[in-house]
Amino acid sequence: MNTRQLEYVVAVYETRSFSEAAKQLYVSQPSLSQYVKKIEQEIGTEIFVRTTPLKLTYQGEIFVRYAKRVLEEEKQLEAVMNDISANRTGCINLGAGPLNSSTVVPRLTADFIREYPDVEINICEEQEEGLAELLDSGETDFILTVMEPPVDSNYVIEEVAREQYVLAIPAGLDVVNDPRASGKVKKYQEIPSLHIGVCRKIPYIMQADRMPAHVIFENLCREEGFVPKAKVICRNINTAVAFAQTGAGACFVPFGTVKERETGLNCYRVEGDDSDRVIRLIYRKSMALSQLQKAYMEKVRAYFAAYQNG
């Protein structure tokens, strides 16, 4: 039995379908069925119960568990061999949520691309809540996430940054008009603060109820005795900023979203708000990191270190 056969079985297990697995493996469905049948004959037991969708037998569960372990070991061996040969080609697989993948990731990757021009960067964009699954499946090498870290000892969890929230107000709606609020602000501590009560009458670009920024901002407003007037509701922070730029309303967003941008928005710290957005780099403990992966992770750390220092 070889690793290719193990890949066939694992692919069928993950898709729960011979036809879908065949598409992924670029083989015909009859051929794949024969391959799996041959493996079952070799081990003397069935791996799958042929229902729709497919299910694993008890023996199949054990087989798949060990097959995935063998395939992971093979990937680790390949990574080590690449290190030994000082191979500077390869692929970096990073999982990131919508905000980080559209803002942070392109910036921190720029220097890496210049240093390693032959390396392919594969960005797996996914909603924050789905990133851990990409990591577990092996689809990504590591993830950059703002979600709470998974409670699992199989992960290495590294906090790379903390950023505060600001209230970004279109100039036409700004009731404070502090001259320090406009322009390119390098550091969060340099921008002026305001009492949220003075902004109770202006419209807001709010995020969906379960989004962290929405919860934090709505609580701040409720503490002052009012509910923010939602003009637009969206999920993506970049979308919220884009709407605010049209003058439709103010938005409560991470400082990094508007830092050093020509947004046309006036930014304020909200008095009484000590919340922050934690960005974490997470990867599997069992993963044998190649020199390329280590180099990319160093770029991540360096970017956020510079960001934190202004």
Summary of the structure (lengths in Angstrom):
residues: 310
radius of gyration: 24.6
end to end distance: 55.7
largest distance: 77.9
contacts: 919
relative contact order: 0.14
helix: 47%
strand: 23%
